[in-house]
Structure formats: structure tokens, C-alpha cells
Amino acid sequence: MLSYQHTYHAGNHADVLKHVILGDVLAGMFNKDTPLFMLDAFASRGIYDLNSAEALKNREFDTGIGKLWPLRFYKHPEGVARWFKLIASANTDGTFSRFPGSTALLHDMCRDFDRLSACDLHPQEFDSLRQAFQASRRFNLLKRDAFEALKALLPPKEKRGLIFLDPSYEVKEEYRGIAKAVIDAHHRFATGVYVIWYPLLPANRHNDLLNDLKRSGIRKILRLELDCGDAFPDMQMSGSGMLIINPPWHAEQAMKASLDWICEQLTEGKGRKQFNWLVAE
Ligand SMILES: C[S@@+](CC[C@H](N)C(=O)[O-])C[C@H]1O[C@@H](n2cnc3c(N)ncnc32)[C@H](O)[C@@H]1O
């Protein structure tokens, strides 16, 4: 398939949620000084150009970073502050055009003794990813199918890992495909922290993913969602959600504070949010 290019959507409301929460989860795993493995299974290009024709086509970033960037000097939760700092560090020339994606976030937060792998199958996205990070020795960049990578790379030798799954859901079967891949991976690496992003679209296919995981027997699945449909009625994707399997308990308060702040600032009170257990302990 692979017609999807994330640059068209970079910086939108869903990217805000996914990157801030991903950072909160990872920060919560840093409470131990032992090495971590991180897998960005659907990495895309790492850094997006918000001045590109693709990003400017629908200006989706106006529903996300475009709206929040002017607030960067005010008080905000730790996860949001970390994310603003990352964006500022990608734009040191004073302009605001480079938007760091999930791989840039993981790369920035990763400690010297941690290990990172990032996969993308799309030839153009992968070339850009390689250009952005080839100098980094901590990085294993793979032009490889994410589903195969999950089988090959888990369990990691570190025995501690964060697995980020952010597919493009180009075909409706992918929701169940992701659930199956997570269930398989969890059999091999039950203590891993899995972070799964999903869109809220009119067809509500994300329920396939949620229902399959609910029935799987996996415990400790936290669900958070932000529906911004009333704030951005023209967006087909009204919002997005994340499932976090085995969330570090240190991260729960941080994630809640980030979600509350993002909802308030992005939607001016019109957003609908959820923060609850899909499956409790
Ligand atoms: C939503 S984008 C990722 C965005 C990125 N995680 C971020 O936050 O900056 C999904 C990416 O997955 C890639 N992709 C789709 N199917 C794949 C597969 N089976 N294996 C590896 N990459 C895949 C696409 O090329 C696309 O770049």
C-alpha cells in the first residue's frame, strides 16, 4: 500500500497528543538507571517541513502546533514543556518550520546506554529518516516491515522496552492487524510497554482494535482519547486515542495533566476526553 505520507498531517491535533504522551510514558520509564530498548515501528521521516507543499496543502498543523506554539512561554505541564523544548531545538535559526516527529522525540530523550530501532517501509520516508539520523550511533534504522520487525526484535536483550505503534491505518483490516501483532508480541515480551495510537474517524474502526485487545487477556491497558470534533468541524479525523499497555505508574499523573492541558488549550473547552482503563490490572 504505502501511499500515506505523514507530512500532509504533521503537527495536527493528533500529533500533539501522540508526541506529548509518548514523551510522558518514556520519561516515566527513566525512573530506573537500567538500559532500555525502544522501537519506533512506524517511524516515518523523523522531521517534517511545515513549509513544504504537502504540509501547506491542508495546513493541518493549524489544529495543533500552530495553535499551541504561541503559548510556549506560559505555564504548562512537564510533558508539554519537554515537547516545546524539542521543537525549539529543531528550529535554532529562529524560524518555525521543522516539526520533530516520534523518532526525533525518542532520539532526543534516549540516554547514552539506551538502544533505539526505527522502521519505515516507504522509500522516500526511509531516505529522509536515514538522512536525519545516520550520524547517530545509537540508532538502528530499518527499511523493514514493522510487523516483521516486532517478531524479530522482541524480546529485547535489555528486558525493558518501549514499543511505539503508529501505523497509517490505510486499510480497515489494519486495526485488527495491529491488535494481532500486539497480542503476539505480548506473548513473547509481556513486560514491554506498548504505546498504540489510533484515529477517531466516522467509521469508528478503532473499536475493532479495542475489542480485540479487550478480549485478548492482556491486563493493564490504559486508554486515553481526545475528540476535538466540535472545535475543528472540518477535519475528517475528529480526534485520536492512545492505548498504553503496562504504563509506568510514574507516568499516569503526567499523562493526565498533559491530556487536560491539550484539551483545554486546543479545543477551548469543546473537546471530549477520556482517561480510563480499557482493561485494569
Ligand atoms: C502515521 S506515520 C508515522 C508517524 C510518526 N510515527 C510520527 O509520529 O512522526 C506511519 C508510517 O508508517 C509507515 N508504514 C506503513 N506501513 C508500514 C509497515 N508495514 N512497515 C513499516 N512502515 C510502515 C508509513 O510509510 C508511514 O511513514
The ligand as a Tripos MOL2 file, in Angstrom:
@<TRIPOS>MOLECULE
LIG
   27    29     1     0     0
SMALL
NO_CHARGES

@<TRIPOS>ATOM
      1 C1          1.4770    7.7850   10.8580 C.3       1 LIG1
      2 S1          3.0090    7.6260   10.0330 S.3       1 LIG1
      3 C2          4.1680    7.6680   11.3520 C.3       1 LIG1
      4 C3          4.3710    8.9970   12.0080 C.3       1 LIG1
      5 C4          5.4580    9.0080   13.0390 C.3       1 LIG1
      6 N1          5.3250    7.9080   13.9800 N.3       1 LIG1
      7 C5          5.4830   10.3010   13.8240 C.2       1 LIG1
      8 O1          4.8210   10.4020   14.8660 O.co2     1 LIG1
      9 O2          6.2290   11.2080   13.4170 O.co2     1 LIG1
     10 C6          3.0330    5.9320    9.5680 C.3       1 LIG1
     11 C7          4.2710    5.4950    8.8160 C.3       1 LIG1
     12 O3          4.2670    4.0710    8.7530 O.3       1 LIG1
     13 C8          4.8410    3.6570    7.5210 C.3       1 LIG1
     14 N2          4.3640    2.2780    7.2900 N.ar      1 LIG1
     15 C9          3.1370    1.8690    6.8960 C.ar      1 LIG1
     16 N3          3.0710    0.5220    6.8900 N.ar      1 LIG1
     17 C10         4.2960    0.0620    7.2830 C.ar      1 LIG1
     18 C11         4.8280   -1.2280    7.5340 C.ar      1 LIG1
     19 N4          4.1010   -2.3410    7.3630 N.pl3     1 LIG1
     20 N5          6.0940   -1.3130    7.9910 N.ar      1 LIG1
     21 C12         6.8450   -0.2070    8.1950 C.ar      1 LIG1
     22 N6          6.3920    1.0440    7.9820 N.ar      1 LIG1
     23 C13         5.1270    1.1880    7.5450 C.ar      1 LIG1
     24 C14         4.3610    4.6820    6.5250 C.3       1 LIG1
     25 O4          5.2580    4.7430    5.4240 O.3       1 LIG1
     26 C15         4.3520    5.9840    7.3760 C.3       1 LIG1
     27 O5          5.5470    6.7030    7.1630 O.3       1 LIG1
@<TRIPOS>BOND
     1     1     2 1
     2     2     3 1
     3     2    10 1
     4     3     4 1
     5     4     5 1
     6     5     6 1
     7     5     7 1
     8     7     8 2
     9     7     9 1
    10    10    11 1
    11    11    12 1
    12    11    26 1
    13    12    13 1
    14    13    14 1
    15    13    24 1
    16    14    15 ar
    17    14    23 ar
    18    15    16 ar
    19    16    17 ar
    20    17    18 ar
    21    17    23 ar
    22    18    19 1
    23    18    20 ar
    24    20    21 ar
    25    21    22 ar
    26    22    23 ar
    27    24    25 1
    28    24    26 1
    29    26    27 1
@<TRIPOS>SUBSTRUCTURE
     1 LIG1         1 GROUP 0 **** ****
